[in-house]
């Protein structure tokens, strides 16, 4: 297939201190050839990238009926229009305002369609790739640049984004809509109809604030005194961003443990309420950086830097359980623990109880030794693995994958010191 991607841009001065610009472009996205399995590596994250050669050599008789089948499709395209205005006020203040509209058409999406079997003549519904999804994004950006003398510069930016479409990803309809069942779909024995109206997309952060600043002193700053010796070749940099949350769809809590974003769904996923009608908490990030340089003579320079990420130890919710909307899902935790604590390989029967590891466990000697080590670490070391000790020990695996601080609300605080020699 061949596609055109024309681009057009123009700008002209309105006054000696202001300019107006506009641009238009058509962009074509080449789809993936095959579904990328890496996106499904993390628990609760579904594979969201559909390839247009997927399952082309797979025999339908031997295939999973929930598989997605490829067929001939068009390449998705995006049309974007933007205009902006830039105004210089005085000698050190610039205000820039830009607005844009972006329309995405023929996006790849999975749809459940009926096909006639050429051998038997029977009708069979299959999940196939189509060009059925579309989206529209409207945005506004206001940017203010300010400088003070030759030392300080700062930039304050606000961005408003309203992104809506018929699907947040190619699997959106398949995972959250067509597997549901209404009275009409049950009566007609047909899957639910996909959305034909523009819904909030999971990637849409409506409000975004960002502030960057730098205070840099030159090498010859206030030479000849103590203050100049301290501040010369010294730099201070700060970055602050505050962003609104992401829309998401809440699911009925069946203790399945689906995690978002992105929301991969599952065969058991049932939507609770409207699609993408809820929103995750706001996200705040703040980072600092300090630099100090020393001249060693000639062309040799010694530079120290301190890079401090999240100095105030701020906590943000990066992911959450779709069945609760927060970072805790007690039903999923209890379901997970019930499977582990009733494993017959622990003590020979499928009940949750205390047991003597050496006397009752049917495991081999190596596994018994590992159980003894676990009981010693998470219990009192007497060789009797009580239910309380088992829950404490085996919950560690759950916390590594679904713990609040480990996965959903990490602070990611870091402090790095560095040294650079330049010559």
Secondary structure, DSSP 8 states (H G I E B T S, - for coil): ------EEEEEEEEETTEEEEEEEEEEEE--BSS--GGGGSSTT------BTTTTTT--GGGS-TT-EE------EEEEEEEEEEEEEETTTEEEEEEEEEEEEEEEEEEEEEEEE-TTT--EEEEEEEEEEEEEEEEEEEEEEEEEETTTEEEEEEEEEEEEEES-SSTTHHHHHTTTS--HHHHHHT-------S-EE-TT---EEEEEEEEEE--TTTTTTSHHHHHHTTEEEEEEEEEE---EE--B---S---EESS----TT--B-SSTT-EE---EEEEEEEEEEEEEEETTEEEEEEEEEESTT-------EETTTSSS--HHHHHHHHHHHHT-HHHHSSSS---EEHHHH--S-HHHHHHHHHHHHHHS-SSSEE-HHHHHHHHHHHHHHHH-IIIIIS----EEEEEEEEE-
